[in-house]
Amino acid sequence: MFIRKLESVNAFVAVDFAEVPGTGVARLAPKVLQNGAKDLARSMTYALALLERQETGISAGINAQPEERSSAVAAFAKEVASWDIDFNLTPGMGIETGELAALGIPLQNDLVAVSAVAAAMAAMPRAATAAVMGSGIALDVELASADLTIVKSSDPASATCDLLFCSSKVGAIDHLAAARLGCSVLVPTGPLPLTARAVAVCRQRGITALPDFITTAGPLIADRQQAITTAASFVTEFLNHPDGPFLGACEKAESFLAEWQEHLPFGRPMAP
């Protein structure tokens, strides 16, 4: 993992592997933290590896005040497009659709909900209830199509339900939050909601914690039906892994990475 800084603007790209094409998200704020970008890049690397794509996960940060936003994004896109490596970056926080057109076709983020619900139902086919941390129109539509009853609660994490969909901030579910979860299956709809200790607590409590790099992989697959099939297939494959689906999926991704990288990345895709 390394940080490549830009020359024309206060920005950077976190890159997991050198000299290979990359896919990820670019974000803009007055201060985008490099460590957070590295974590996002690592999660993307594992998602790409499960899909057997010889690419690196990347994550970009543009540091700019609101009045500088447009010029900063334009300078960023122009400079990255001039690099001798193919980086496909999708607009994230602070960047509008179309502003990174020079950096490839943006990912279809509405497919996150598709892969997440498919993964959840594969983990618990008879699930009837769900709670949601965070929100989104696409997720609401998919939950309705799965005929799930939404449990309303001021504290969704502790709500008694079959499925908990979590799109909150990175590390939202730490070991303390995991200790009071009321769900049977935890389904990330955003990157890295779980810490390593939270994964362990879920395992101890018999809660199935699904990997975010499976549940949010829909945009990388880019086809609705294929996203459903692929997410469900991965969950079925890893659900009964001796160490749980999270570590099972990590091992599968690392097996693929070992086929074309001399060294595996240091650190698995979990929140610090």
DODRENDREN-362798 format. One record per residue: residue number from 1; residue in one letter; x, y, z of N, C-alpha, C in turn. Coordinates in steps of 0.2 Angstrom, whole numbers, plus 5000, padded with zeros to 4 digits. Layout:
REM residues N
<atom NUM; "a"; <X; Y; Z>; <X; Y; Z>; <X; Y; Z>>
...
This chain:
REM residues 272
<atom 1; "m"; <5004; 4994; 5000>; <5000; 5000; 5000>; <5004; 5006; 5000>>
<atom 2; "f"; <5003; 5011; 4996>; <5007; 5017; 4996>; <5002; 5023; 4994>>
<atom 3; "i"; <5004; 5029; 4995>; <5001; 5035; 4993>; <5004; 5038; 4987>>
<atom 4; "r"; <5001; 5040; 4982>; <5003; 5044; 4976>; <5000; 5051; 4977>>
<atom 5; "k"; <5004; 5056; 4978>; <5002; 5062; 4978>; <5002; 5066; 4972>>
<atom 6; "l"; <4997; 5070; 4971>; <4997; 5074; 4964>; <5001; 5080; 4965>>
<atom 7; "e"; <5003; 5083; 4959>; <5007; 5089; 4959>; <5003; 5095; 4958>>
<atom 8; "s"; <4997; 5095; 4954>; <4993; 5100; 4952>; <4988; 5103; 4957>>
<atom 9; "v"; <4987; 5098; 4962>; <4981; 5100; 4967>; <4983; 5096; 4973>>
<atom 10; "n"; <4980; 5098; 4979>; <4981; 5095; 4985>; <4977; 5089; 4985>>
<atom 11; "a"; <4979; 5083; 4983>; <4976; 5077; 4982>; <4980; 5071; 4982>>
<atom 12; "f"; <4977; 5065; 4983>; <4982; 5059; 4983>; <4977; 5053; 4981>>
<atom 13; "v"; <4981; 5048; 4979>; <4977; 5041; 4978>; <4981; 5036; 4982>>
<atom 14; "a"; <4977; 5032; 4986>; <4979; 5027; 4990>; <4979; 5021; 4985>>
<atom 15; "v"; <4985; 5017; 4984>; <4985; 5012; 4979>; <4988; 5006; 4983>>
<atom 16; "d"; <4984; 5000; 4982>; <4987; 4994; 4986>; <4992; 4990; 4982>>
<atom 17; "f"; <4992; 4990; 4976>; <4997; 4986; 4972>; <5000; 4991; 4966>>
<atom 18; "a"; <5006; 4991; 4965>; <5009; 4995; 4960>; <5009; 4992; 4953>>
<atom 19; "e"; <5008; 4996; 4948>; <5009; 4994; 4941>; <5004; 4990; 4939>>
<atom 20; "v"; <4998; 4990; 4941>; <4992; 4987; 4939>; <4986; 4991; 4938>>
<atom 21; "p"; <4981; 4990; 4934>; <4975; 4994; 4934>; <4972; 4994; 4941>>
<atom 22; "g"; <4968; 5000; 4942>; <4965; 5000; 4948>; <4957; 5003; 4948>>
<atom 23; "t"; <4953; 5001; 4953>; <4946; 5003; 4953>; <4945; 5006; 4960>>
<atom 24; "g"; <4941; 5011; 4961>; <4939; 5013; 4967>; <4935; 5020; 4967>>
<atom 25; "v"; <4935; 5023; 4973>; <4931; 5029; 4973>; <4935; 5035; 4975>>
<atom 26; "a"; <4933; 5041; 4973>; <4937; 5047; 4974>; <4932; 5051; 4979>>
<atom 27; "r"; <4935; 5055; 4984>; <4931; 5059; 4988>; <4934; 5066; 4989>>
<atom 28; "l"; <4930; 5071; 4991>; <4932; 5077; 4991>; <4929; 5080; 4998>>
<atom 29; "a"; <4934; 5084; 5002>; <4932; 5087; 5008>; <4938; 5092; 5010>>
<atom 30; "p"; <4937; 5096; 5014>; <4942; 5100; 5016>; <4948; 5096; 5019>>
<atom 31; "k"; <4947; 5090; 5022>; <4953; 5086; 5024>; <4950; 5079; 5023>>
<atom 32; "v"; <4953; 5075; 5018>; <4952; 5068; 5017>; <4958; 5064; 5020>>
<atom 33; "l"; <4956; 5060; 5025>; <4962; 5057; 5029>; <4965; 5051; 5025>>
<atom 34; "q"; <4971; 5051; 5024>; <4975; 5045; 5020>; <4973; 5038; 5023>>
<atom 35; "n"; <4973; 5038; 5030>; <4972; 5031; 5033>; <4966; 5028; 5031>>
<atom 36; "g"; <4960; 5032; 5031>; <4954; 5030; 5029>; <4954; 5028; 5022>>
<atom 37; "a"; <4957; 5032; 5017>; <4958; 5030; 5010>; <4961; 5023; 5009>>
<atom 38; "k"; <4966; 5022; 5013>; <4970; 5016; 5013>; <4965; 5010; 5015>>
<atom 39; "d"; <4961; 5011; 5020>; <4956; 5006; 5022>; <4951; 5004; 5016>>
<atom 40; "l"; <4949; 5009; 5013>; <4944; 5009; 5008>; <4947; 5005; 5002>>
<atom 41; "a"; <4953; 5007; 5000>; <4957; 5004; 4995>; <4958; 4996; 4996>>
<atom 42; "r"; <4959; 4994; 5002>; <4960; 4987; 5004>; <4954; 4983; 5003>>
<atom 43; "s"; <4948; 4986; 5005>; <4942; 4983; 5005>; <4940; 4982; 4997>>
<atom 44; "m"; <4942; 4987; 4993>; <4941; 4986; 4986>; <4945; 4980; 4983>>
<atom 45; "t"; <4952; 4980; 4985>; <4956; 4975; 4983>; <4953; 4968; 4984>>
<atom 46; "y"; <4951; 4967; 4990>; <4948; 4960; 4991>; <4942; 4959; 4987>>
<atom 47; "a"; <4937; 4964; 4986>; <4932; 4963; 4982>; <4934; 4961; 4975>>
<atom 48; "l"; <4939; 4964; 4972>; <4941; 4963; 4965>; <4944; 4956; 4965>>
<atom 49; "a"; <4948; 4954; 4970>; <4951; 4947; 4970>; <4946; 4942; 4970>>
<atom 50; "l"; <4940; 4943; 4974>; <4935; 4938; 4974>; <4932; 4937; 4967>>
<atom 51; "l"; <4932; 4942; 4964>; <4929; 4942; 4957>; <4934; 4940; 4952>>
<atom 52; "e"; <4940; 4938; 4954>; <4946; 4936; 4950>; <4948; 4941; 4945>>
<atom 53; "r"; <4948; 4947; 4947>; <4951; 4953; 4943>; <4958; 4955; 4945>>
<atom 54; "q"; <4963; 4955; 4941>; <4969; 4957; 4942>; <4970; 4964; 4942>>
<atom 55; "e"; <4967; 4967; 4947>; <4967; 4974; 4948>; <4969; 4976; 4955>>
<atom 56; "t"; <4971; 4982; 4957>; <4972; 4984; 4963>; <4966; 4989; 4966>>
<atom 57; "g"; <4964; 4988; 4972>; <4959; 4993; 4975>; <4963; 5000; 4976>>
<atom 58; "i"; <4959; 5005; 4974>; <4962; 5012; 4975>; <4957; 5016; 4979>>
<atom 59; "s"; <4959; 5022; 4981>; <4954; 5027; 4984>; <4958; 5033; 4984>>
<atom 60; "a"; <4954; 5038; 4982>; <4957; 5045; 4981>; <4954; 5050; 4985>>
<atom 61; "g"; <4958; 5055; 4987>; <4956; 5060; 4992>; <4958; 5067; 4989>>
<atom 62; "i"; <4953; 5072; 4988>; <4954; 5078; 4986>; <4953; 5083; 4991>>
<atom 63; "n"; <4958; 5087; 4994>; <4957; 5091; 4999>; <4956; 5098; 4996>>
<atom 64; "a"; <4950; 5101; 4997>; <4948; 5107; 4995>; <4942; 5110; 4999>>
<atom 65; "q"; <4942; 5117; 4999>; <4937; 5121; 5002>; <4931; 5121; 4997>>
<atom 66; "p"; <4925; 5122; 4999>; <4919; 5123; 4995>; <4920; 5127; 4989>>
<atom 67; "e"; <4923; 5133; 4990>; <4924; 5138; 4984>; <4930; 5136; 4979>>
<atom 68; "e"; <4934; 5131; 4981>; <4939; 5128; 4977>; <4937; 5121; 4973>>
<atom 69; "r"; <4931; 5119; 4975>; <4929; 5112; 4973>; <4930; 5111; 4966>>
<atom 70; "s"; <4926; 5115; 4962>; <4926; 5113; 4955>; <4933; 5113; 4951>>
<atom 71; "s"; <4937; 5118; 4953>; <4944; 5118; 4950>; <4948; 5113; 4952>>
<atom 72; "a"; <4947; 5111; 4959>; <4951; 5105; 4962>; <4950; 5099; 4958>>
<atom 73; "v"; <4943; 5098; 4957>; <4941; 5091; 4954>; <4943; 5091; 4947>>
<atom 74; "a"; <4943; 5097; 4943>; <4945; 5097; 4936>; <4953; 5095; 4936>>
<atom 75; "a"; <4957; 5098; 4940>; <4964; 5097; 4940>; <4966; 5090; 4942>>
<atom 76; "f"; <4962; 5087; 4947>; <4963; 5081; 4949>; <4962; 5076; 4943>>
<atom 77; "a"; <4956; 5077; 4940>; <4954; 5072; 4934>; <4959; 5073; 4929>>
<atom 78; "k"; <4961; 5079; 4927>; <4966; 5080; 4921>; <4973; 5076; 4923>>
<atom 79; "e"; <4975; 5077; 4929>; <4982; 5074; 4931>; <4982; 5067; 4931>>
<atom 80; "v"; <4977; 5064; 4934>; <4976; 5057; 4935>; <4975; 5053; 4928>>
<atom 81; "a"; <4971; 5057; 4924>; <4970; 5054; 4917>; <4977; 5054; 4913>>
<atom 82; "s"; <4982; 5058; 4915>; <4988; 5058; 4911>; <4993; 5053; 4913>>
<atom 83; "w"; <4992; 5050; 4919>; <4996; 5044; 4922>; <4996; 5038; 4917>>
<atom 84; "d"; <5002; 5035; 4917>; <5003; 5029; 4913>; <5000; 5023; 4916>>
<atom 85; "i"; <4995; 5023; 4920>; <4991; 5017; 4922>; <4984; 5019; 4922>>
<atom 86; "d"; <4980; 5014; 4921>; <4973; 5014; 4920>; <4969; 5014; 4927>>
<atom 87; "f"; <4967; 5020; 4930>; <4963; 5020; 4936>; <4956; 5022; 4935>>
<atom 88; "n"; <4952; 5018; 4937>; <4944; 5020; 4936>; <4942; 5022; 4943>>
<atom 89; "l"; <4940; 5029; 4943>; <4938; 5031; 4949>; <4931; 5034; 4949>>
<atom 90; "t"; <4926; 5032; 4953>; <4919; 5034; 4953>; <4918; 5039; 4958>>
<atom 91; "p"; <4914; 5044; 4957>; <4913; 5050; 4961>; <4910; 5048; 4968>>
<atom 92; "g"; <4913; 5050; 4973>; <4910; 5049; 4980>; <4908; 5055; 4983>>
<atom 93; "m"; <4909; 5055; 4990>; <4907; 5061; 4994>; <4910; 5068; 4991>>
<atom 94; "g"; <4906; 5073; 4990>; <4909; 5079; 4988>; <4910; 5080; 4980>>
<atom 95; "i"; <4909; 5075; 4976>; <4910; 5075; 4969>; <4904; 5073; 4965>>
<atom 96; "e"; <4902; 5077; 4960>; <4896; 5076; 4957>; <4897; 5071; 4951>>
<atom 97; "t"; <4891; 5068; 4949>; <4891; 5063; 4943>; <4894; 5067; 4937>>
<atom 98; "g"; <4898; 5064; 4933>; <4901; 5067; 4927>; <4907; 5070; 4928>>
<atom 99; "e"; <4909; 5072; 4934>; <4915; 5076; 4935>; <4921; 5072; 4934>>
<atom 100; "l"; <4921; 5066; 4934>; <4927; 5062; 4934>; <4926; 5057; 4927>>
<atom 101; "a"; <4923; 5060; 4922>; <4921; 5056; 4916>; <4928; 5054; 4913>>
<atom 102; "a"; <4933; 5058; 4914>; <4940; 5056; 4910>; <4943; 5050; 4914>>
<atom 103; "l"; <4940; 5048; 4919>; <4943; 5042; 4923>; <4939; 5036; 4923>>
<atom 104; "g"; <4935; 5035; 4918>; <4932; 5029; 4917>; <4924; 5029; 4918>>
<atom 105; "i"; <4921; 5024; 4917>; <4914; 5023; 4918>; <4912; 5023; 4925>>
<atom 106; "p"; <4908; 5027; 4928>; <4907; 5026; 4936>; <4903; 5020; 4937>>
<atom 107; "l"; <4904; 5018; 4943>; <4901; 5012; 4946>; <4894; 5013; 4947>>
<atom 108; "q"; <4889; 5008; 4946>; <4882; 5009; 4947>; <4881; 5008; 4955>>
<atom 109; "n"; <4881; 5013; 4959>; <4880; 5012; 4966>; <4874; 5009; 4968>>
<atom 110; "d"; <4868; 5010; 4964>; <4862; 5007; 4966>; <4862; 5000; 4967>>
<atom 111; "l"; <4867; 4997; 4963>; <4868; 4989; 4964>; <4871; 4987; 4970>>
<atom 112; "v"; <4873; 4991; 4975>; <4875; 4989; 4981>; <4869; 4986; 4985>>
<atom 113; "a"; <4863; 4989; 4984>; <4857; 4986; 4988>; <4855; 4980; 4985>>
<atom 114; "v"; <4856; 4979; 4978>; <4855; 4972; 4975>; <4859; 4967; 4978>>
<atom 115; "s"; <4866; 4968; 4978>; <4870; 4962; 4980>; <4869; 4961; 4988>>
<atom 116; "a"; <4868; 4967; 4992>; <4867; 4966; 4999>; <4861; 4962; 5001>>
<atom 117; "v"; <4855; 4963; 4998>; <4849; 4959; 4999>; <4850; 4952; 4997>>
<atom 118; "a"; <4853; 4951; 4991>; <4854; 4944; 4989>; <4859; 4940; 4993>>
<atom 119; "a"; <4864; 4944; 4996>; <4868; 4940; 5001>; <4865; 4939; 5007>>
<atom 120; "a"; <4861; 4943; 5009>; <4857; 4942; 5016>; <4852; 4937; 5015>>
<atom 121; "m"; <4849; 4936; 5010>; <4844; 4931; 5009>; <4847; 4924; 5008>>
<atom 122; "a"; <4853; 4924; 5005>; <4857; 4918; 5005>; <4859; 4915; 5011>>
<atom 123; "a"; <4861; 4920; 5016>; <4863; 4918; 5022>; <4857; 4916; 5027>>
<atom 124; "m"; <4851; 4919; 5026>; <4845; 4917; 5030>; <4839; 4917; 5025>>
<atom 125; "p"; <4838; 4912; 5021>; <4833; 4911; 5016>; <4826; 4913; 5019>>
<atom 126; "r"; <4825; 4911; 5025>; <4818; 4912; 5028>; <4818; 4918; 5032>>
<atom 127; "a"; <4822; 4923; 5031>; <4822; 4929; 5035>; <4815; 4933; 5033>>
<atom 128; "a"; <4813; 4936; 5039>; <4806; 4939; 5038>; <4807; 4947; 5040>>
<atom 129; "t"; <4811; 4948; 5044>; <4812; 4955; 5047>; <4819; 4958; 5046>>
<atom 130; "a"; <4819; 4965; 5045>; <4825; 4968; 5044>; <4825; 4975; 5048>>
<atom 131; "a"; <4831; 4977; 5050>; <4832; 4984; 5053>; <4837; 4987; 5049>>
<atom 132; "v"; <4837; 4993; 5049>; <4842; 4997; 5044>; <4846; 5003; 5048>>
<atom 133; "m"; <4852; 5002; 5048>; <4856; 5008; 5050>; <4859; 5012; 5044>>
<atom 134; "g"; <4856; 5018; 5043>; <4857; 5022; 5037>; <4851; 5021; 5033>>
<atom 135; "s"; <4851; 5024; 5027>; <4845; 5023; 5023>; <4847; 5024; 5015>>
<atom 136; "g"; <4842; 5023; 5011>; <4844; 5024; 5004>; <4838; 5021; 5000>>
<atom 137; "i"; <4836; 5025; 4995>; <4830; 5023; 4991>; <4831; 5016; 4988>>
<atom 138; "a"; <4837; 5015; 4985>; <4838; 5009; 4982>; <4837; 5003; 4987>>
<atom 139; "l"; <4840; 5004; 4993>; <4839; 4998; 4998>; <4832; 4997; 5000>>
<atom 140; "d"; <4828; 5003; 5001>; <4821; 5002; 5002>; <4817; 4998; 4997>>
<atom 141; "v"; <4819; 4999; 4991>; <4816; 4995; 4985>; <4817; 4988; 4986>>
<atom 142; "e"; <4824; 4986; 4987>; <4826; 4979; 4987>; <4823; 4976; 4993>>
<atom 143; "l"; <4822; 4979; 4999>; <4819; 4976; 5005>; <4812; 4975; 5003>>
<atom 144; "a"; <4809; 4979; 5000>; <4802; 4978; 4999>; <4801; 4972; 4994>>
<atom 145; "s"; <4805; 4972; 4989>; <4804; 4966; 4984>; <4806; 4959; 4987>>
<atom 146; "a"; <4810; 4959; 4993>; <4811; 4953; 4996>; <4806; 4952; 5001>>
<atom 147; "d"; <4801; 4956; 5002>; <4795; 4955; 5006>; <4797; 4955; 5014>>
<atom 148; "l"; <4802; 4959; 5015>; <4804; 4959; 5022>; <4801; 4965; 5026>>
<atom 149; "t"; <4799; 4963; 5032>; <4796; 4968; 5037>; <4801; 4972; 5040>>
<atom 150; "i"; <4801; 4979; 5039>; <4806; 4983; 5042>; <4804; 4985; 5050>>
<atom 151; "v"; <4809; 4983; 5054>; <4808; 4984; 5061>; <4810; 4992; 5062>>
<atom 152; "k"; <4806; 4996; 5065>; <4808; 5003; 5066>; <4810; 5003; 5073>>
<atom 153; "s"; <4816; 5007; 5074>; <4819; 5007; 5081>; <4823; 5013; 5081>>
<atom 154; "s"; <4823; 5017; 5087>; <4828; 5022; 5088>; <4835; 5020; 5088>>
<atom 155; "d"; <4836; 5013; 5089>; <4843; 5010; 5090>; <4843; 5004; 5086>>
<atom 156; "p"; <4843; 5004; 5079>; <4843; 4998; 5075>; <4848; 4993; 5077>>
<atom 157; "a"; <4853; 4995; 5079>; <4859; 4990; 5081>; <4856; 4985; 5086>>
<atom 158; "s"; <4852; 4987; 5091>; <4850; 4982; 5096>; <4843; 4979; 5095>>
<atom 159; "a"; <4840; 4981; 5089>; <4833; 4979; 5087>; <4833; 4972; 5086>>
<atom 160; "t"; <4828; 4968; 5089>; <4827; 4961; 5087>; <4825; 4960; 5080>>
<atom 161; "c"; <4829; 4957; 5076>; <4827; 4956; 5069>; <4831; 4950; 5066>>
<atom 162; "d"; <4829; 4948; 5060>; <4833; 4943; 5057>; <4839; 4946; 5053>>
<atom 163; "l"; <4838; 4952; 5050>; <4844; 4955; 5046>; <4845; 4962; 5048>>
<atom 164; "l"; <4851; 4964; 5049>; <4853; 4971; 5050>; <4857; 4974; 5045>>
<atom 165; "f"; <4854; 4978; 5041>; <4858; 4981; 5036>; <4862; 4988; 5038>>
<atom 166; "c"; <4868; 4988; 5037>; <4872; 4993; 5040>; <4876; 4997; 5035>>
<atom 167; "s"; <4874; 5004; 5034>; <4878; 5008; 5030>; <4881; 5014; 5033>>
<atom 168; "s"; <4881; 5013; 5040>; <4884; 5019; 5044>; <4892; 5020; 5042>>
<atom 169; "k"; <4895; 5024; 5046>; <4902; 5026; 5045>; <4906; 5020; 5046>>
<atom 170; "v"; <4912; 5020; 5044>; <4918; 5015; 5045>; <4919; 5014; 5052>>
<atom 171; "g"; <4919; 5008; 5054>; <4919; 5006; 5061>; <4913; 5007; 5065>>
<atom 172; "a"; <4908; 5008; 5062>; <4901; 5009; 5066>; <4900; 5003; 5071>>
<atom 173; "i"; <4902; 4997; 5069>; <4900; 4991; 5073>; <4907; 4989; 5076>>
<atom 174; "d"; <4909; 4992; 5082>; <4915; 4989; 5086>; <4913; 4984; 5090>>
<atom 175; "h"; <4917; 4981; 5095>; <4916; 4976; 5099>; <4910; 4977; 5104>>
<atom 176; "l"; <4910; 4983; 5106>; <4904; 4985; 5111>; <4897; 4985; 5107>>
<atom 177; "a"; <4897; 4988; 5101>; <4891; 4988; 5098>; <4889; 4980; 5096>>
<atom 178; "a"; <4894; 4976; 5094>; <4893; 4969; 5092>; <4890; 4966; 5098>>
<atom 179; "a"; <4892; 4968; 5104>; <4889; 4964; 5110>; <4882; 4965; 5111>>
<atom 180; "r"; <4879; 4970; 5108>; <4872; 4971; 5110>; <4868; 4971; 5103>>
<atom 181; "l"; <4871; 4968; 5098>; <4867; 4967; 5092>; <4861; 4962; 5093>>
<atom 182; "g"; <4855; 4964; 5090>; <4849; 4960; 5091>; <4848; 4956; 5084>>
<atom 183; "c"; <4852; 4956; 5080>; <4851; 4953; 5073>; <4854; 4946; 5073>>
<atom 184; "s"; <4852; 4942; 5068>; <4855; 4935; 5067>; <4860; 4936; 5061>>
<atom 185; "v"; <4859; 4941; 5057>; <4864; 4942; 5051>; <4865; 4949; 5050>>
<atom 186; "l"; <4872; 4951; 5050>; <4874; 4958; 5049>; <4876; 4959; 5042>>
<atom 187; "v"; <4873; 4963; 5039>; <4874; 4964; 5031>; <4876; 4971; 5030>>
<atom 188; "p"; <4883; 4972; 5029>; <4885; 4979; 5027>; <4882; 4981; 5020>>
<atom 189; "t"; <4880; 4988; 5020>; <4879; 4991; 5014>; <4883; 4997; 5013>>
<atom 190; "g"; <4889; 4997; 5016>; <4894; 5002; 5015>; <4900; 4999; 5017>>
<atom 191; "p"; <4906; 5003; 5016>; <4912; 4999; 5017>; <4914; 4999; 5024>>
<atom 192; "l"; <4917; 4994; 5026>; <4921; 4993; 5033>; <4917; 4995; 5039>>
<atom 193; "p"; <4911; 4993; 5040>; <4907; 4995; 5046>; <4910; 4991; 5052>>
<atom 194; "l"; <4913; 4985; 5051>; <4915; 4981; 5056>; <4922; 4981; 5058>>
<atom 195; "t"; <4924; 4982; 5064>; <4931; 4981; 5067>; <4933; 4974; 5067>>
<atom 196; "a"; <4939; 4972; 5068>; <4941; 4965; 5069>; <4938; 4962; 5075>>
<atom 197; "r"; <4938; 4966; 5080>; <4935; 4964; 5087>; <4928; 4962; 5086>>
<atom 198; "a"; <4925; 4966; 5082>; <4917; 4965; 5081>; <4916; 4959; 5078>>
<atom 199; "v"; <4920; 4957; 5073>; <4919; 4951; 5069>; <4920; 4945; 5074>>
<atom 200; "a"; <4925; 4946; 5079>; <4926; 4940; 5083>; <4920; 4940; 5088>>
<atom 201; "v"; <4917; 4945; 5090>; <4912; 4945; 5095>; <4905; 4942; 5091>>
<atom 202; "c"; <4904; 4944; 5085>; <4899; 4941; 5081>; <4900; 4934; 5081>>
<atom 203; "r"; <4906; 4931; 5080>; <4907; 4924; 5079>; <4905; 4921; 5086>>
<atom 204; "q"; <4907; 4924; 5091>; <4906; 4921; 5098>; <4899; 4921; 5100>>
<atom 205; "r"; <4895; 4926; 5097>; <4888; 4926; 5099>; <4883; 4922; 5094>>
<atom 206; "g"; <4886; 4919; 5089>; <4882; 4916; 5084>; <4879; 4920; 5079>>
<atom 207; "i"; <4881; 4926; 5078>; <4879; 4931; 5073>; <4883; 4930; 5067>>
<atom 208; "t"; <4880; 4930; 5061>; <4883; 4929; 5055>; <4885; 4936; 5052>>
<atom 209; "a"; <4891; 4938; 5052>; <4893; 4944; 5050>; <4896; 4943; 5043>>
<atom 210; "l"; <4893; 4946; 5038>; <4894; 4945; 5031>; <4900; 4950; 5029>>
<atom 211; "p"; <4904; 4949; 5024>; <4910; 4953; 5022>; <4907; 4959; 5018>>
<atom 212; "d"; <4909; 4965; 5019>; <4907; 4971; 5015>; <4909; 4970; 5008>>
<atom 213; "f"; <4915; 4967; 5007>; <4917; 4966; 5000>; <4914; 4961; 4996>>
<atom 214; "i"; <4909; 4957; 4999>; <4904; 4953; 4995>; <4897; 4957; 4995>>
<atom 215; "t"; <4895; 4960; 5000>; <4888; 4963; 5000>; <4888; 4969; 4996>>
<atom 216; "t"; <4893; 4973; 4996>; <4893; 4979; 4992>; <4896; 4978; 4985>>
<atom 217; "a"; <4897; 4972; 4982>; <4901; 4971; 4976>; <4897; 4972; 4970>>
<atom 218; "g"; <4890; 4973; 4971>; <4886; 4974; 4965>; <4888; 4979; 4960>>
<atom 219; "p"; <4891; 4985; 4962>; <4893; 4989; 4956>; <4899; 4987; 4952>>
<atom 220; "l"; <4903; 4983; 4955>; <4909; 4980; 4952>; <4906; 4975; 4947>>
<atom 221; "i"; <4901; 4971; 4948>; <4898; 4966; 4943>; <4894; 4970; 4938>>
<atom 222; "a"; <4891; 4975; 4939>; <4888; 4980; 4934>; <4882; 4977; 4931>>
<atom 223; "d"; <4879; 4971; 4933>; <4873; 4968; 4930>; <4869; 4966; 4936>>
<atom 224; "r"; <4863; 4968; 4936>; <4858; 4966; 4941>; <4858; 4959; 4943>>
<atom 225; "q"; <4856; 4955; 4938>; <4855; 4948; 4939>; <4861; 4944; 4941>>
<atom 226; "q"; <4867; 4946; 4938>; <4873; 4943; 4939>; <4875; 4945; 4946>>
<atom 227; "a"; <4874; 4951; 4948>; <4875; 4953; 4955>; <4872; 4949; 4960>>
<atom 228; "i"; <4865; 4948; 4959>; <4861; 4943; 4963>; <4865; 4936; 4964>>
<atom 229; "t"; <4866; 4934; 4958>; <4869; 4927; 4958>; <4875; 4926; 4961>>
<atom 230; "t"; <4880; 4931; 4960>; <4887; 4931; 4962>; <4887; 4932; 4970>>
<atom 231; "a"; <4883; 4937; 4972>; <4883; 4938; 4980>; <4880; 4932; 4983>>
<atom 232; "a"; <4875; 4929; 4981>; <4872; 4923; 4984>; <4877; 4917; 4984>>
<atom 233; "s"; <4880; 4917; 4978>; <4885; 4911; 4978>; <4890; 4911; 4982>>
<atom 234; "f"; <4893; 4917; 4983>; <4899; 4918; 4988>; <4897; 4917; 4995>>
<atom 235; "v"; <4891; 4919; 4997>; <4888; 4918; 5004>; <4887; 4911; 5005>>
<atom 236; "t"; <4884; 4907; 5000>; <4883; 4900; 5001>; <4890; 4896; 5002>>
<atom 237; "e"; <4895; 4899; 4998>; <4901; 4895; 4998>; <4905; 4896; 5005>>
<atom 238; "f"; <4904; 4902; 5008>; <4908; 4904; 5014>; <4904; 4903; 5021>>
<atom 239; "l"; <4897; 4902; 5020>; <4893; 4903; 5026>; <4895; 4898; 5031>>
<atom 240; "n"; <4897; 4892; 5030>; <4899; 4887; 5035>; <4906; 4886; 5035>>
<atom 241; "h"; <4910; 4891; 5033>; <4917; 4890; 5034>; <4919; 4890; 5042>>
<atom 242; "p"; <4924; 4886; 5044>; <4925; 4884; 5051>; <4926; 4891; 5055>>
<atom 243; "d"; <4929; 4896; 5052>; <4931; 4902; 5055>; <4926; 4908; 5053>>
<atom 244; "g"; <4920; 4906; 5050>; <4915; 4911; 5049>; <4916; 4913; 5041>>
<atom 245; "p"; <4911; 4916; 5039>; <4911; 4919; 5032>; <4916; 4924; 5030>>
<atom 246; "f"; <4917; 4928; 5035>; <4921; 4934; 5034>; <4928; 4932; 5033>>
<atom 247; "l"; <4931; 4927; 5037>; <4938; 4925; 5036>; <4938; 4920; 5030>>
<atom 248; "g"; <4933; 4916; 5029>; <4933; 4912; 5023>; <4933; 4916; 5017>>
<atom 249; "a"; <4930; 4921; 5016>; <4930; 4925; 5010>; <4937; 4929; 5010>>
<atom 250; "c"; <4940; 4931; 5015>; <4947; 4933; 5015>; <4952; 4928; 5012>>
<atom 251; "e"; <4951; 4922; 5015>; <4956; 4917; 5012>; <4955; 4916; 5005>>
<atom 252; "k"; <4949; 4916; 5003>; <4948; 4915; 4995>; <4951; 4920; 4991>>
<atom 253; "a"; <4950; 4927; 4994>; <4953; 4932; 4990>; <4960; 4932; 4990>>
<atom 254; "e"; <4963; 4930; 4996>; <4971; 4930; 4996>; <4974; 4924; 4992>>
<atom 255; "s"; <4970; 4919; 4991>; <4972; 4913; 4987>; <4973; 4916; 4980>>
<atom 256; "f"; <4968; 4920; 4978>; <4969; 4923; 4971>; <4974; 4928; 4970>>
<atom 257; "l"; <4975; 4932; 4975>; <4980; 4937; 4975>; <4987; 4934; 4975>>
<atom 258; "a"; <4988; 4928; 4978>; <4994; 4925; 4979>; <4996; 4922; 4972>>
<atom 259; "e"; <4991; 4921; 4967>; <4993; 4919; 4961>; <4997; 4924; 4956>>
<atom 260; "w"; <4996; 4930; 4958>; <4999; 4935; 4953>; <5003; 4941; 4957>>
<atom 261; "q"; <5003; 4940; 4964>; <5007; 4945; 4968>; <5012; 4941; 4972>>
<atom 262; "e"; <5018; 4944; 4972>; <5023; 4941; 4976>; <5022; 4941; 4983>>
<atom 263; "h"; <5019; 4946; 4986>; <5017; 4947; 4993>; <5010; 4949; 4994>>
<atom 264; "l"; <5007; 4946; 4999>; <5000; 4948; 5000>; <5000; 4954; 5004>>
<atom 265; "p"; <4994; 4958; 5003>; <4994; 4964; 5007>; <4994; 4963; 5015>>
<atom 266; "f"; <4997; 4968; 5018>; <4997; 4967; 5026>; <4991; 4970; 5029>>
<atom 267; "g"; <4987; 4966; 5032>; <4981; 4968; 5035>; <4974; 4967; 5031>>
<atom 268; "r"; <4970; 4964; 5034>; <4963; 4962; 5031>; <4958; 4968; 5031>>
<atom 269; "p"; <4953; 4968; 5026>; <4949; 4973; 5026>; <4944; 4974; 5032>>
<atom 270; "m"; <4946; 4976; 5037>; <4942; 4978; 5043>; <4943; 4985; 5046>>
<atom 271; "a"; <4938; 4988; 5049>; <4940; 4994; 5052>; <4945; 4994; 5057>>
<atom 272; "p"; <4949; 4999; 5058>; <4954; 4999; 5064>; <4950; 4999; 5071>>
